[in-house]
């Protein structure tokens, strides 16, 4: 993600069309992958079988934490998604 962000800053600074298009394609691919993973988790009730085995047991600790604090986690996820949508909708107005 740091490399992609660096590419975006370089493309914006140089106003190079090729760099900007590469940056946008990478960001679109990342957002699509994020959407696919989110849809898989929401639509598949056995989504945990898709994950590799966790020998440390930390995943179960994390899952228990999220389940016990679901309301807070729901609002955090909503804020993150809203920030991403806001960023993508209004990024073209930053350069004008």
C-alpha positions as CSV (number, residue, x, y, z in Angstrom):
1,X,0.0,0.0,0.0
2,X,2.9,2.3,0.7
3,X,4.4,1.7,-2.8
4,X,1.0,2.4,-4.4
5,X,0.6,5.6,-2.4
6,X,4.1,6.7,-3.4
7,X,3.3,6.0,-7.0
8,X,0.1,8.1,-6.7
9,X,2.1,11.1,-5.2
10,X,4.7,10.8,-7.9
11,X,2.0,10.7,-10.6
12,X,0.2,13.7,-9.2
13,X,3.4,15.6,-8.9
14,X,4.6,14.9,-12.4
15,X,1.1,15.0,-14.0
16,X,2.2,12.0,-16.0
17,X,-0.8,10.4,-17.6
18,X,0.8,6.9,-17.7
19,X,1.6,7.0,-13.9
20,X,-1.8,8.3,-13.1
21,X,-3.5,5.5,-15.1
22,X,-1.3,2.9,-13.5
23,X,-2.1,4.3,-10.0
24,X,-5.8,4.3,-10.8
25,X,-5.7,0.7,-12.1
26,X,-3.9,-0.5,-9.0
27,X,-6.4,1.3,-6.7
28,X,-9.3,-0.1,-8.6
29,X,-7.9,-3.6,-8.3
30,X,-7.3,-3.2,-4.6
31,X,-10.9,-1.8,-4.1
32,X,-12.4,-4.7,-6.1
33,X,-10.4,-7.2,-4.1
34,X,-11.7,-5.6,-0.9
35,X,-15.2,-5.8,-2.2
36,X,-14.9,-9.4,-3.2
37,X,-13.5,-10.4,0.2
38,X,-16.3,-8.4,2.0
39,X,-18.9,-10.0,-0.2
40,X,-17.5,-13.5,0.5
41,X,-17.6,-12.9,4.2
42,X,-21.1,-11.4,4.2
43,X,-22.7,-14.0,1.8
44,X,-20.8,-17.2,2.8
45,X,-21.8,-18.5,6.2
46,X,-18.7,-20.8,6.2
47,X,-16.2,-18.1,5.3
48,X,-13.8,-19.2,8.1
49,X,-13.0,-22.4,6.2
50,X,-11.5,-20.3,3.4
51,X,-8.8,-19.1,5.8
52,X,-5.6,-21.1,6.5
53,X,-5.2,-22.7,9.9
54,X,-4.0,-20.3,12.7
55,X,-1.4,-22.2,14.9
56,X,-1.2,-19.2,17.3
57,X,-4.9,-19.0,18.1
58,X,-4.8,-15.2,17.7
59,X,-7.6,-15.3,15.1
60,X,-10.0,-16.7,17.7
61,X,-9.0,-14.0,20.2
62,X,-9.7,-11.4,17.5
63,X,-13.0,-12.9,16.5
64,X,-14.1,-13.0,20.1
65,X,-13.2,-9.3,20.5
66,X,-15.1,-8.3,17.4
67,X,-18.1,-10.3,18.5
68,X,-18.1,-8.8,21.9
69,X,-17.7,-5.2,20.6
70,X,-19.7,-5.6,17.4
71,X,-21.4,-2.2,17.6
72,X,-18.1,-0.3,17.9
73,X,-16.5,-2.4,15.1
74,X,-19.5,-1.8,12.9
75,X,-19.2,2.0,13.2
76,X,-15.4,1.8,12.7
77,X,-15.9,-0.2,9.5
78,X,-18.6,2.2,8.3
79,X,-16.3,5.2,8.9
80,X,-13.5,3.5,7.0
81,X,-15.7,2.7,4.0
82,X,-17.2,6.1,4.0
83,X,-13.7,7.7,4.0
84,X,-12.7,5.5,1.0
85,X,-15.8,6.4,-0.9
86,X,-15.4,10.1,-0.1
87,X,-11.7,10.0,-1.2
88,X,-12.5,8.3,-4.5
89,X,-15.4,10.5,-5.3
90,X,-13.7,13.8,-4.6
91,X,-10.1,13.1,-5.6
92,X,-10.4,14.5,-9.0
93,X,-11.5,17.9,-7.6
94,X,-8.3,18.2,-5.6
95,X,-6.2,18.8,-8.7
96,X,-8.4,21.5,-10.2
